[in-house]
Amino acid sequence: MHDDDRLAGAFPYERLRRYPDVEAPNLQAWDATDLLLAERGMADASERRLAGRDIAVIGDNYGALALRLAAAGFTEVRVHQDLATGREALSRNAEELGLSELQVPCELDGRLLTGARLVLLQLPRGLAELEEYADAVARWAAPDVVLLAGGRTKHMTLAMNEVLGASFEVVAAELAVRKSRLLVASVPRPVPERPPFPVCATHDDVGLTLCAHGAAFAGSRLDLGTRFLLGFLDRMPSGGAVDLGCGTGALAAAYALAHPEAVVVATDRSAAAARSARATMEANGLAGRVAVEHDDAAASRPDASADVVLLNPPFHLGASVHAGAGLRLIEAAARILRPGGELWTVYNSHLDYRRQLRISVGRTSIEGQSGKFTVTRSLRRP
């Protein structure tokens, strides 16, 4: 029997789906780390006689951890998922398995962690994101909390131990199982009065202050693609605008400052990005003018409701290189643009997005190119 078979037990992991997130043969809704975290977590909870309400789960991509716990009788587990797609997938998977309404969805705050004695964490790739999670657990969880942080060994570094060590006195690495490993942290250290996030940085060259929570792409820096697209603001019409996949909100903020009369919406499927964008709007005096929404591909935006869409699409899904997320956003832009509306897109020049832009949106012209990036303008066909 393989270790994966032993860890999976009778739970039907193979029935879990990623939908509405991108699905493909090389992408699945669970991994060996989920199996390891679930088994170790259930063993710890049973040994310490914990109830489900004593447990919190962070980074449960599509519900594998929370649903495995629920199937074993650990209900009322508090769960934080950053992505709106992950939240929807958990809900759909729970319904499929007859485990609906047994979890408590939470944001990354005191409601998630207050009094928690066991926290299961899928290790993020970014150290800033891990720092924010570790601080939150040390800040709000019970003094006897045990944090089980698991990841694929190929993505783990000694720096992760150091980040956890800043918030916990005891950090130990366990032996790897099927190329996954657990870091076990306990004995929370005293935390500073103010949380370390969001962090903010002023970019005088573009007249913006950007704020970022730990999981936000590029942090408080201005990524090069966004910076390049900002150079085309004076060519964009004024009107109802949507920053699609807004990240920290740089495009929405810059557009709102350049077009004071415009109604602007910033939307992202990442809860950390949405929190970051709200902080960015506050820092730039735009809190009352730019609406920030946590949403999957602007699903709550009405059809044909935007005059302008701004888009810097991703080309990664977690650790996998995959164009699916970017293509979904292009299709979303086509849906929410009114006929004659404009989509302004920046993307890595080696990607064949122009063809997809023509197919999904309409006539697409190249407005500028640098050594790495291409900026296009697409007109929504009638």
PAMAR-996308 format. One line per 3 residues: number of its first residue (from 0); their letters; for each residue x, y, z of N, C-alpha, C. Coordinates in steps of 0.001 Angstrom, whole numbers. Layout:
REM PAMAR-996308
NUM) a) X/Y/Z/X/Y/Z/X/Y/Z ~ ...;
REM end
This chain:
REM PAMAR-996308
0) mhd) 857/-1199/0/0/0/0/886/1239/0 ~ 618/2208/-896/1355/3455/-910/960/4302/286 ~ 1877/5216/684/1560/6130/1779/319/6951/1469;
3) ddr) 164/7405/213/-1011/8189/-157/-2293/7400/97 ~ -2301/6107/-243/-3483/5283/-24/-3796/5163/1470 ~ -2735/4972/2265/-2944/4851/3716/-3492/6148/4290;
6) lag) -2930/7294/3868/-3353/8574/4416/-4762/8936/3981 ~ -5127/8575/2748/-6449/8931/2242/-7558/8184/2972 ~ -7257/6987/3456/-8276/6209/4139/-9451/5973/3216;
9) afp) -10666/6121/3744/-11863/5875/2943/-12427/7163/2365 ~ -11759/8292/2568/-12301/9560/2090/-12126/9670/579 ~ -13180/10043/-160/-13119/10051/-1633/-12497/11334/-2191;
12) yer) -11205/11524/-1978/-10539/12717/-2496/-10729/12845/-4008 ~ -10809/11729/-4710/-10908/11773/-6161/-12204/12418/-6641 ~ -13176/12592/-5763/-14437/13230/-6145/-14383/14752/-6010;
15) lrr) -13331/15259/-5422/-13214/16706/-5263/-12884/17363/-6599 ~ -13474/18525/-6825/-13235/19275/-8060/-12723/20671/-7740 ~ -12030/21271/-8686/-11558/22645/-8574/-12614/23660/-9013;
18) ypd) -13606/23235/-9799/-14603/24128/-10377/-15225/25021/-9311 ~ -15380/26360/-9556/-15282/27071/-10822/-13878/27534/-11211 ~ -12878/27126/-10491/-11516/27427/-10912/-11179/26595/-12156;
21) vea) -10076/26936/-12784/-9667/26249/-14003/-9415/24776/-13706 ~ -9925/23920/-14582/-9691/22483/-14463/-8939/21998/-15702 ~ -7949/21123/-15485/-7126/20602/-16570/-6508/19297/-16096;
24) pnl) -6030/18457/-17039/-5451/17165/-16649/-4287/17281/-15672 ~ -3514/18381/-15726/-2367/18523/-14834/-2708/19272/-13550 ~ -3991/19513/-13292/-4413/20238/-12100/-5435/19394/-11347;
27) qaw) -5265/19258/-10024/-6237/18499/-9235/-6579/19279/-7978 ~ -7629/18852/-7304/-8192/19610/-6191/-7603/19232/-4836 ~ -6610/18368/-4793/-5975/17981/-3539/-4576/17497/-3848;
30) dat) -3727/17454/-2821/-2367/16943/-3018/-1932/16162/-1784 ~ -720/15646/-1823/-223/14818/-721/-119/15597/578 ~ 81/16913/485/138/17722/1702/-1207/17761/2395;
33) dll) -2299/17833/1627/-3628/17765/2234/-3794/16468/3021 ~ -3354/15353/2434/-3478/14059/3116/-2680/14045/4411 ~ -1449/14556/4342/-576/14542/5514/-1110/15450/6609;
36) lae) -1532/16649/6238/-2081/17589/7220/-3345/17032/7872 ~ -4212/16437/7070/-5467/15923/7619/-5217/14795/8611 ~ -4358/13842/8249/-4108/12721/9160/-3440/13198/10452;
39) rgm) -2406/14025/10297/-1682/14516/11480/-2594/15381/12334 ~ -3417/16208/11681/-4332/17068/12426/-5369/16275/13196 ~ -5942/15247/12565/-6943/14431/13259/-6316/13668/14420;
42) ada) -5082/13202/14247/-4408/12497/15327/-4154/13426/16508 ~ -3701/14655/16213/-3436/15627/17278/-4730/16002/17988 ~ -5799/16229/17207/-7079/16611/17799/-7636/15502/18676;
45) ser) -7510/14263/18243/-8011/13143/19037/-7206/12978/20318 ~ -5892/13092/20206/-5033/12935/21391/-5320/14013/22426 ~ -5592/15240/21954/-5839/16363/22875/-7320/16555/23156;
48) rla) -8154/15671/22607/-9596/15699/22813/-10193/17044/22395 ~ -9814/17480/21220/-10318/18735/20687/-11603/18491/19918 ~ -12481/19474/19925/-13673/19467/19088/-13375/20265/17819;
51) grd) -14271/20128/16831/-14064/20851/15588/-13958/22353/15778 ~ -14711/22905/16743/-14681/24353/16966/-13340/24833/17529 ~ -12489/23896/17963/-11150/24255/18446/-10128/24321/17315;
54) iav) -10563/24000/16088/-9646/23857/14960/-9907/24951/13931 ~ -8837/25498/13386/-8928/26447/12273/-8058/25945/11129 ~ -8518/26192/9913/-7798/25772/8709/-7545/26999/7843;
57) igd) -6304/27166/7399/-5935/28299/6552/-5313/27761/5264 ~ -5779/28282/4123/-5189/27892/2853/-5723/26584/2309 ~ -6945/26239/2660/-7570/24997/2186/-8056/25241/758;
60) nyg) -7245/24900/-215/-7457/25365/-1585/-8855/25100/-2120 ~ -9313/23853/-2044/-10628/23504/-2593/-11479/22706/-1600 ~ -11075/22748/-333/-11880/22129/703/-11440/20759/1151;
63) ala) -10322/20250/644/-9904/18891/991/-9712/18728/2491 ~ -9124/19708/3157/-8861/19586/4591/-10147/19669/5403 ~ -10933/20721/5179/-12152/20904/5965/-13124/19758/5759;
66) lrl) -13220/19266/4542/-14167/18187/4271/-13689/16862/4845 ~ -12386/16628/4811/-11863/15402/5444/-12127/15437/6944 ~ -11936/16586/7567/-12202/16713/8998/-13688/16512/9290;
69) aaa) -14544/17115/8470/-15987/16970/8685/-16426/15525/8551 ~ -15866/14815/7574/-16218/13410/7384/-15807/12564/8577 ~ -14782/13019/9315/-14323/12292/10495/-15024/12755/11771;
72) gft) -16000/13665/11638/-16765/14112/12793/-16332/15430/13384 ~ -15322/16078/12797/-14869/17379/13296/-15629/18473/12548 ~ -16769/18852/13096/-17603/19881/12481/-17371/21223/13188;
75) evr) -17889/22285/12590/-17698/23667/13066/-16238/24105/12990 ~ -15451/23451/12143/-14080/23893/11913/-14131/25240/11201 ~ -13330/26202/11679/-13253/27521/11048/-12274/27470/9875;
78) vhq) -12670/28048/8751/-11894/27911/7520/-11683/29274/6876 ~ -10426/29564/6518/-10143/30756/5714/-9519/30338/4393 ~ -10162/30738/3304/-9640/30540/1951/-9492/31911/1309;
81) dla) -8347/32140/711/-8104/33455/115/-8908/33650/-1158 ~ -9017/32637/-2004/-9607/32797/-3326/-11116/32552/-3323 ~ -11827/33421/-4019/-13271/33245/-4167/-13590/31937/-4874;
84) tgr) -12752/31526/-5815/-12971/30257/-6513/-12838/29079/-5559 ~ -11881/29155/-4633/-11731/28100/-3644/-12935/28003/-2721 ~ -13487/29145/-2351/-14669/29155/-1487/-15863/28503/-2190;
87) eal) -16043/28835/-3459/-17136/28238/-4218/-16898/26741/-4405 ~ -15643/26361/-4675/-15334/24940/-4845/-15603/24162/-3563 ~ -15229/24712/-2413/-15515/24058/-1138/-17011/23853/-963;
90) srn) -17792/24876/-1269/-19244/24765/-1124/-19806/23682/-2037 ~ -19336/23643/-3288/-19828/22652/-4235/-19384/21244/-3832 ~ -18120/21109/-3402/-17621/19796/-2994/-18333/19303/-1740;
93) aee) -18623/20222/-816/-19348/19838/394/-20742/19324/53 ~ -21416/19992/-875/-22747/19543/-1283/-22671/18173/-1954 ~ -21665/17974/-2792/-21502/16707/-3495/-21308/15554/-2519;
96) lgl) -20581/15820/-1412/-20262/14758/-460/-21235/14696/715 ~ -22276/15532/702/-23223/15536/1809/-22653/16102/3089 ~ -21739/17059/2958/-21075/17643/4133/-21287/19152/4204;
99) sel) -22379/19631/3634/-22643/21070/3597/-22938/21631/4983 ~ -22580/22889/5167/-22898/23673/6367/-22284/23101/7638 ~ -21215/22347/7493/-20517/21819/8664/-19245/22603/8956;
102) qvp) -18923/23583/8102/-17736/24413/8273/-18170/25851/8567 ~ -17257/26644/9131/-17530/28048/9439/-16568/28902/8626 ~ -17012/29465/7494/-16127/30307/6676/-15795/31601/7416;
105) cel) -14537/32015/7363/-14078/33206/8071/-13076/33978/7222 ~ -12965/35263/7504/-11878/36053/6956/-10665/35898/7878 ~ -9535/36458/7462/-8325/36345/8262/-8373/37379/9381;
108) dgr) -9042/37013/10477/-9208/37941/11589/-9437/37151/12874 ~ -9829/37861/13899/-10006/37221/15195/-11084/36156/15208 ~ -12126/36328/14396/-13195/35324/14373/-12662/33971/13915;
111) llt) -11703/33981/13016/-11113/32737/12528/-10303/32035/13604 ~ -9584/32797/14424/-8531/32201/15237/-8696/32329/16741 ~ -9593/33185/17215/-9707/33373/18659/-10014/32043/19359;
114) gar) -9150/31672/20275/-9334/30446/21045/-8954/29170/20319 ~ -8494/29258/19080/-8133/28041/18349/-6952/27351/19016 ~ -7026/26026/19139/-5952/25260/19773/-5166/24413/18769;
117) lvl) -5714/24296/17560/-5023/23583/16487/-5299/24337/15193 ~ -4243/24675/14476/-4375/25365/13191/-3637/24549/12129 ~ -4360/24212/11053/-3759/23527/9918/-3556/24537/8798;
120) lql) -2344/24590/8263/-1992/25603/7267/-1300/24959/6085 ~ -1845/25184/4889/-1125/24854/3666/-114/25973/3442 ~ 1177/25640/3517/2206/26667/3430/2100/27443/2123;
123) prg) 2061/28766/2197/2065/29566/978/3472/29644/397 ~ 3576/30024/-858/4885/30167/-1488/5606/31416/-987 ~ 4853/32472/-675/5459/33744/-301/5718/33849/1188;
126) lae) 6891/34377/1554/7239/34527/2965/6412/35614/3643 ~ 6043/36658/2902/5221/37709/3499/3855/37164/3887 ~ 3278/36324/3035/1996/35704/3351/2121/34813/4578;
129) lee) 3185/34044/4664/3406/33190/5832/3586/34038/7086 ~ 4295/35142/6965/4493/36034/8115/3157/36549/8644 ~ 2255/36928/7733/958/37440/8175/139/36344/8850;
132) yad) 174/35134/8301/-563/34027/8918/11/33705/10303 ~ 1333/33621/10398/1956/33271/11672/1643/34315/12733 ~ 1709/35594/12351/1368/36659/13303/-82/36543/13748;
135) ava) -992/36253/12814/-2411/36149/13159/-2661/35006/14142 ~ -2017/33858/13919/-2190/32731/14836/-1643/33080/16216 ~ -440/33651/16260/148/34022/17545/-662/35114/18238;
138) rwa) -1286/35974/17461/-2045/37113/18005/-3373/36686/18624 ~ -4074/35755/17977/-5457/35471/18379/-5698/34067/18933 ~ -4886/33100/18588/-5167/31729/18996/-4892/31520/20484;
141) apd) -5274/30348/20992/-5062/30017/22409/-3570/29868/22711 ~ -3180/30094/23964/-1759/29977/24310/-1168/28596/24038 ~ -2004/27552/24066/-1494/26195/23819/-1698/25750/22375;
144) vvl) -1880/26713/21466/-2128/26372/20069/-944/25623/19459 ~ -1251/24680/18605/-248/23999/17786/-559/24324/16330 ~ 430/24844/15641/295/25171/14227/999/24098/13407;
147) lag) 226/23387/12579/783/22407/11654/792/23038/10267 ~ 1984/23323/9775/2139/23975/8478/2782/22998/7508 ~ 2061/22656/6440/2557/21632/5528/2762/22162/4126;
150) grt) 3718/21554/3418/3976/21939/2037/4727/20858/1301 ~ 4831/21022/-4/5647/20136/-822/7107/20481/-576 ~ 7927/19469/-362/9318/19708/21/10058/20560/-1005;
153) khm) 9728/20418/-2293/10440/21182/-3319/10165/22676/-3232 ~ 9096/23053/-2549/8751/24467/-2405/9119/25029/-1041 ~ 9648/24200/-147/9943/24645/1216/11390/25088/1345;
156) tla) 11600/26121/2180/12943/26647/2418/13155/26834/3916 ~ 14421/26943/4303/14736/27204/5711/14207/28559/6166 ~ 14026/29470/5217/13486/30781/5573/12086/30665/6165;
159) mne) 11336/29635/5787/10006/29433/6369/10106/29131/7859 ~ 11090/28326/8247/11313/28066/9674/11608/29360/10414 ~ 12405/30222/9795/12774/31484/10433/11569/32403/10588;
162) vlg) 10714/32447/9566/9515/33274/9664/8612/32773/10787 ~ 8397/31463/10852/7585/30910/11940/8242/31165/13290 ~ 9567/31096/13332/10286/31320/14583/10149/32730/15116;
165) asf) 9802/33675/14268/9587/35042/14745/8296/35169/15542 ~ 7363/34232/15349/6082/34274/16050/5906/33158/17067 ~ 6782/32112/16998/6662/30965/17912/8025/30599/18466;
168) evv) 8029/30213/19735/9291/29855/20377/9792/28489/19922 ~ 8890/27592/19567/9273/26233/19179/8830/25980/17734 ~ 9775/25630/16861/9484/25266/15474/10293/24015/15149;
171) aae) 9625/22952/14738/10304/21693/14423/9826/21172/13079 ~ 10743/20619/12309/10415/20013/11015/10291/18503/11185 ~ 9215/17931/10656/9031/16489/10715/9578/15824/9450;
174) lav) 9678/14514/9471/10187/13784/8329/9232/13906/7144 ~ 9784/13932/5943/8975/14043/4740/8221/12739/4477 ~ 6997/12878/3948/6166/11746/3550/5646/12038/2147;
177) rks) 5989/11192/1199/5549/11361/-192/5824/12780/-695 ~ 7028/13264/-399/7515/14559/-868/6770/15742/-270 ~ 6107/15524/864/5504/16606/1639/6085/16572/3044;
180) rll) 6087/17712/3698/6677/17810/5034/5846/18770/5880 ~ 5836/18529/7196/5158/19405/8140/6164/20170/8986 ~ 5900/21441/9204/6571/22239/10213/5589/22414/11364;
183) vas) 6029/22133/12574/5162/22199/13753/5632/23351/14632 ~ 4749/24326/14845/5086/25507/15645/4182/25575/16868 ~ 4757/25980/17994/3987/26102/19235/4627/27159/20124;
186) vpr) 3934/27480/21224/4347/28505/22200/4452/29865/21511 ~ 3313/30531/21303/3329/31827/20624/4147/32871/21385 ~ 4897/33663/20638/5636/34780/21221/4703/35983/21372;
189) pvp) 5058/36937/22240/4284/38185/22307/4300/38882/20951 ~ 3172/39469/20563/3070/40120/19255/3110/41633/19428 ~ 3545/42375/18411/3501/43837/18485/2065/44328/18568;
192) erp) 1891/45538/19050/541/46076/19233/-220/46117/17915 ~ 462/46517/16843/-183/46599/15538/273/45442/14658 ~ -637/44829/13915/-230/43776/12984/765/44305/11955;
195) pfp) 1624/43445/11409/2645/43897/10467/2111/44233/9080 ~ 844/43906/8797/257/44160/7479/-1061/44908/7641 ~ -1413/45770/6644/-739/45950/5360/513/46815/5482;
198) vca) 1429/46613/4546/2587/47492/4400/2320/48411/3217 ~ 2778/49653/3314/2509/50647/2275/3816/51269/1793 ~ 3853/51612/514/5022/52269/-70/4548/53333/-1054;
201) thd) 5198/54481/-1027/4851/55577/-1928/5735/55533/-3167 ~ 5097/55641/-4336/5796/55631/-5620/5607/57003/-6253 ~ 6543/57903/-5965/6396/59288/-6401/6362/59425/-7915;
204) dvg) 7036/58526/-8626/7101/58647/-10083/5746/58455/-10751 ~ 4831/57743/-10108/3488/57564/-10668/2414/58196/-9780 ~ 2829/58827/-8676/1890/59517/-7808/949/58613/-7059;
207) ltl) 1427/57429/-6649/572/56467/-5956/1241/55955/-4691 ~ 424/55663/-3687/844/54880/-2535/141/53534/-2617 ~ 914/52457/-2604/354/51121/-2694/474/50411/-1354;
210) cah) -586/49739/-958/-614/48992/300/-879/47523/4 ~ -266/46652/791/-369/45224/489/-409/44376/1747 ~ -1325/43407/1737/-1295/42331/2718/-354/41242/2209;
213) gaa) -76/40280/3050/992/39332/2764/829/38543/1481 ~ -403/38186/1113/-617/37337/-54/-753/38120/-1349 ~ -675/39443/-1296/-874/40240/-2502/328/40122/-3437;
216) fag) 63/39915/-4731/1116/39793/-5732/1955/41063/-5765 ~ 3272/40903/-5742/4257/41998/-5821/4321/42845/-4558 ~ 3524/42533/-3548/3570/43319/-2320/3225/44772/-2595;
219) srl) 3879/45681/-1908/3625/47109/-2105/4457/47681/-3238 ~ 5165/46811/-3967/5905/47260/-5147/4934/47476/-6309 ~ 5386/48190/-7317/4611/48367/-8533/5199/47435/-9578;
222) dlg) 4450/46378/-9944/5025/45406/-10871/5216/46045/-12246 ~ 6149/45502/-13002/6592/46143/-14234/5485/46211/-15284 ~ 4660/45175/-15367/3576/45199/-16339/2581/46313/-16046;
225) trf) 2187/46432/-14778/1267/47502/-14389/1885/48866/-14655 ~ 3155/49023/-14311/3836/50297/-14544/3799/50664/-16031 ~ 4021/49674/-16901/4007/49941/-18339/2612/50380/-18798;
228) llg) 1567/49696/-18318/202/50045/-18710/-186/51442/-18215 ~ 326/51850/-17055/5/53182/-16533/442/54288/-17493 ~ 1425/54000/-18320/1888/54997/-19276/896/55289/-20385;
231) fld) -220/54538/-20437/-1218/54721/-21488/-2522/55305/-20958 ~ -2501/55791/-19712/-3723/56321/-19108/-4308/57472/-19911 ~ -3447/58313/-20476/-3959/59483/-21196/-4645/59115/-22507;
234) rmp) -4501/57874/-22966/-5182/57427/-24181/-6526/56769/-23882 ~ -6784/56519/-22615/-8012/55795/-22257/-9177/56756/-22105 ~ -10374/56353/-22574/-11546/57220/-22392/-11985/57250/-20938;
237) sgg) -12748/58268/-20594/-13303/58361/-19252/-14682/57731/-19229 ~ -14983/57021/-18157/-16290/56373/-18039/-16294/55394/-16901 ~ -17325/54567/-16861/-17386/53537/-15836/-16310/52497/-16090;
240) avd) -15371/52335/-15156/-14200/51490/-15377/-14124/50376/-14345 ~ -13604/49235/-14786/-13390/48084/-13900/-11930/47663/-14011 ~ -11251/47610/-12868/-9901/47036/-12783/-10097/45565/-12457;
243) lgc) -9913/44720/-13457/-10249/43291/-13367/-9019/42501/-12941 ~ -9093/41844/-11777/-7908/41223/-11198/-7005/42303/-10662 ~ -7548/43116/-9748/-6936/44408/-9390/-5666/44310/-8573;
246) gtg) -5388/43175/-7925/-4213/43123/-7057/-4301/44178/-5975 ~ -3265/44968/-5811/-3271/46019/-4780/-4025/47267/-5203 ~ -4581/47266/-6407/-5445/48368/-6831/-4749/49495/-7545;
249) ala) -3536/49286/-8033/-2777/50371/-8664/-3490/50934/-9885 ~ -3991/50062/-10769/-4643/50544/-11986/-5927/51302/-11655 ~ -6725/50768/-10744/-7973/51443/-10367/-7691/52804/-9752;
252) aay) -6702/52868/-8854/-6379/54128/-8201/-5873/55155/-9210 ~ -4966/54739/-10087/-4408/55666/-11070/-5481/56155/-12034 ~ -6355/55249/-12468/-7431/55658/-13378/-8366/56640/-12680;
255) ala) -8734/56370/-11436/-9631/57256/-10701/-9014/58635/-10506 ~ -7718/58697/-10250/-7054/59991/-10086/-6982/60747/-11416 ~ -6788/60007/-12514/-6704/60642/-13834/-8069/61042/-14369;
258) hpe) -9143/60373/-13894/-10502/60638/-14371/-11406/60865/-13155 ~ -11359/62062/-12581/-12071/62314/-11320/-13575/62099/-11403 ~ -14141/62191/-12604/-15592/62051/-12746/-16037/60605/-12945;
261) avv) -15082/59691/-13107/-15415/58308/-13450/-15843/57501/-12223 ~ -16737/56540/-12471/-17105/55551/-11457/-16195/54346/-11668 ~ -15456/53953/-10634/-14420/52932/-10777/-14672/51789/-9805;
264) vat) -14511/50564/-10305/-14636/49354/-9486/-13340/48562/-9611 ~ -12815/48088/-8495/-11656/47187/-8480/-12130/45841/-7963 ~ -11793/44769/-8675/-12276/43454/-8268/-11171/42419/-8401;
267) drs) -11118/41479/-7465/-10107/40430/-7490/-10659/39210/-6766 ~ -10240/38024/-7221/-10709/36796/-6567/-9969/36506/-5274 ~ -8879/37238/-5002/-8106/37059/-3779/-8609/37998/-2692;
270) aaa) -8945/37434/-1526/-9371/38266/-402/-8247/39177/59 ~ -6999/38695/22/-5861/39534/412/-5697/40690/-555 ~ -5910/40445/-1846/-5830/41527/-2824/-6923/42556/-2576;
273) ars) -8145/42095/-2304/-9239/43027/-2044/-8953/43869/-801 ~ -8441/43250/263/-8085/44020/1460/-6974/45020/1144 ~ -6022/44593/329/-4916/45475/-51/-5432/46655/-862;
276) ara) -6299/46381/-1825/-6832/47445/-2667/-7629/48454/-1842 ~ -8383/47989/-862/-9122/48925/-8/-8151/49828/752 ~ -7059/49240/1241/-6056/50051/1938/-5384/51035/976;
279) tme) -5142/50606/-268/-4569/51503/-1272/-5500/52676/-1550 ~ -6790/52417/-1693/-7734/53512/-1944/-7754/54487/-779 ~ -7712/53969/430/-7675/54830/1612/-6428/55703/1600;
282) ang) -5286/55105/1265/-4020/55841/1282/-3949/56921/219 ~ -4741/56764/-858/-4728/57742/-1948/-5961/58642/-1962 ~ -6700/58647/-859/-7867/59510/-753/-9013/59112/-1662;
285) lag) -9133/57820/-1977/-10134/57345/-2933/-11142/56382/-2315 ~ -11148/56288/-993/-11994/55279/-336/-13465/55454/-671 ~ -13916/56684/-882/-15315/56910/-1195/-15634/56868/-2669;
288) rva) -14617/56728/-3508/-14819/56808/-4957/-14625/55488/-5684 ~ -13802/54617/-5166/-13517/53350/-5831/-14090/52217/-4996 ~ -14999/51458/-5576/-15571/50297/-4895/-14665/49099/-5121;
291) veh) -14359/48358/-4045/-13503/47173/-4138/-14339/45945/-3819 ~ -14276/44953/-4720/-15094/43753/-4572/-14221/42501/-4592 ~ -14519/41574/-3685/-13895/40254/-3704/-14807/39352/-4498;
294) dda) -14387/38980/-5706/-15292/38319/-6624/-14484/37511/-7633 ~ -15069/36461/-8149/-14412/35628/-9150/-14710/36146/-10541 ~ -13699/36708/-11207/-13823/37185/-12590/-15021/38117/-12763;
297) aas) -15206/39025/-11792/-16270/40034/-11858/-17649/39414/-12048 ~ -17881/38257/-11443/-19140/37540/-11648/-20359/38350/-11224 ~ -20209/39242/-10241/-21347/40026/-9776/-21584/41285/-10604;
300) rpd) -20683/41597/-11542/-20852/42762/-12412/-21884/42438/-13502 ~ -22824/43354/-13773/-23820/43096/-14826/-23183/43054/-16215 ~ -23819/42341/-17112/-23370/42329/-18505/-23425/43735/-19086;
303) asa) -22472/44032/-19991/-22461/45286/-20746/-22600/46511/-19848 ~ -21896/46506/-18713/-22039/47593/-17742/-20822/48496/-17637 ~ -19709/48153/-18299/-18463/48922/-18152/-18087/49590/-19465;
306) dvv) -17594/50817/-19359/-17065/51515/-20528/-15611/51153/-20787 ~ -14875/50896/-19708/-13444/50605/-19796/-13128/49470/-18836 ~ -12323/48531/-19287/-11792/47485/-18409/-10267/47522/-18504;
309) lln) -9618/47474/-17357/-8157/47446/-17263/-7748/46061/-16795 ~ -6762/45455/-17478/-6443/44064/-17189/-4953/43783/-17319 ~ -4382/43257/-16250/-3018/42715/-16254/-3147/41257/-15843;
312) ppf) -3423/40350/-16807/-3810/38980/-16452/-2644/38148/-15930 ~ -2924/37222/-14994/-1892/36301/-14511/-1653/35189/-15514 ~ -502/34546/-15395/-268/33356/-16219/208/32186/-15371;
315) hlg) -42/32250/-14040/226/31132/-13150/-1053/30774/-12402 ~ -1208/29499/-12107/-2221/29011/-11182/-1481/28304/-10059 ~ -1304/29003/-8933/-498/28437/-7860/916/28217/-8352;
318) asv) 1397/26976/-8255/2753/26669/-8675/2822/26256/-10141 ~ 1672/26191/-10823/1639/25710/-12197/1559/26871/-13180 ~ 2320/26769/-14273/2203/27732/-15362/1002/27326/-16195;
321) hag) 22/28211/-16282/-1216/27875/-16972/-1904/29168/-17382 ~ -2309/29273/-18644/-2926/30494/-19157/-4410/30581/-18846 ~ -4978/29547/-18239/-6414/29501/-18037/-6976/30667/-17258;
324) agl) -6288/31102/-16214/-6793/32210/-15402/-6876/33488/-16223 ~ -5849/33754/-17038/-5872/34937/-17884/-6982/34888/-18914 ~ -7212/33727/-19501/-8264/33582/-20503/-9642/33773/-19888;
327) rli) -9825/33306/-18655/-11106/33517/-17969/-11365/35004/-17760 ~ -10331/35767/-17435/-10511/37196/-17222/-10791/37922/-18531 ~ -10173/37477/-19610/-10480/38070/-20917/-11948/37830/-21265;
330) eaa) -12433/36627/-21048/-13842/36329/-21308/-14758/37148/-20400 ~ -14342/37343/-19149/-15132/38162/-18231/-15178/39609/-18696 ~ -14040/40118/-19174/-14011/41484/-19691/-14958/41648/-20862;
333) ari) -14986/40663/-21756/-15900/40720/-22897/-17351/40771/-22435 ~ -17653/40050/-21377/-19034/40012/-20883/-19460/41340/-20288 ~ -18606/41972/-19494/-19025/43178/-18767/-18862/44455/-19580;
336) lrp) -18122/44412/-20696/-17967/45610/-21517/-19237/45872/-22329 ~ -19628/47138/-22416/-20711/47508/-23316/-20192/47483/-24753 ~ -21059/47366/-25743/-20606/47449/-27131/-19874/48767/-27379;
339) gge) -18709/48693/-27973/-17888/49875/-28199/-16976/50209/-27038 ~ -17137/49506/-25909/-16254/49729/-24767/-14848/49237/-25040 ~ -13902/49679/-24225/-12491/49387/-24472/-11881/48543/-23364;
342) lwt) -11162/47510/-23779/-10356/46706/-22863/-8891/47025/-23112 ~ -8202/47500/-22068/-6775/47773/-22149/-6047/46683/-21360 ~ -5186/45970/-22052/-4532/44793/-21479/-3023/44921/-21597;
345) vyn) -2306/44502/-20551/-852/44372/-20625/-507/42915/-20324 ~ 426/42371/-21097/784/40970/-20891/2197/40716/-21395 ~ 2779/39624/-20895/4098/39227/-21369/4038/38947/-22867;
348) shl) 4960/39542/-23597/4861/39533/-25060/4911/38132/-25666 ~ 5499/37161/-24947/5582/35815/-25520/4257/35072/-25483 ~ 3256/35600/-24767/1964/34940/-24675/1070/35341/-25856;
351) dyr) 273/34414/-26348/-571/34661/-27517/-1938/35191/-27084 ~ -1953/36248/-26279/-3223/36784/-25813/-3936/37606/-26887 ~ -3190/38193/-27820/-3850/39053/-28809/-4881/38261/-29611;
354) rql) -4545/37048/-29973/-5483/36212/-30721/-6756/35986/-29905 ~ -6601/35660/-28610/-7768/35419/-27768/-8565/36701/-27558 ~ -7880/37835/-27468/-8571/39114/-27316/-9448/39400/-28536;
357) ris) -8936/39126/-29718/-9735/39337/-30935/-10953/38419/-30951 ~ -10756/37164/-30549/-11854/36199/-30581/-12924/36564/-29554 ~ -12507/36869/-28325/-13458/37058/-27225/-14049/38462/-27175;
360) vgr) -13248/39470/-27502/-13681/40863/-27321/-13986/41531/-28657 ~ -13021/41574/-29544/-13211/42247/-30820/-11894/42767/-31358 ~ -11971/43728/-32237/-10784/44268/-32900/-9757/44716/-31859;
363) tsi) -8535/44216/-32019/-7485/44456/-31029/-6252/45009/-31719 ~ -5769/46126/-31194/-4582/46761/-31749/-3492/46811/-30691 ~ -2242/46706/-31129/-1100/46855/-30229/-816/48339/-30069;
366) egq) -896/48810/-28838/-678/50230/-28551/746/50523/-28117 ~ 1456/49523/-27646/2840/49740/-27224/3504/48436/-26856 ~ 4816/48398/-26999/5610/47233/-26623/6918/47678/-26004;
369) sgk) 7331/46945/-24989/8653/47115/-24403/9430/45845/-24682 ~ 10586/45699/-24070/11339/44478/-24277/10622/43246/-23778 ~ 9694/43415/-22818/9038/42270/-22182/7529/42283/-22320;
372) ftv) 6923/43463/-22401/5469/43567/-22305/4844/44151/-23567 ~ 3577/43782/-23776/2754/44326/-24843/1490/44922/-24239 ~ 1105/46096/-24712/-152/46726/-24315/-1080/46741/-25523;
375) trs) -2298/46239/-25340/-3284/46214/-26416/-4549/46959/-26008 ~ -5268/47412/-27046/-6582/48046/-26878/-7574/47246/-27708 ~ -8600/46718/-27032/-9606/45906/-27710/-10948/46624/-27641;
378) lrr) -11639/46712/-28787/-12960/47332/-28852/-14026/46250/-28824 ~ -14947/46361/-27868/-16009/45359/-27748/-16928/45436/-28950 ~ -17064/44333/-29648/-17923/44307/-30821/-19376/44424/-30415;
381) p) -20251/44958/-31275/-21677/45089/-30955/-22299/43717/-30692;
REM end
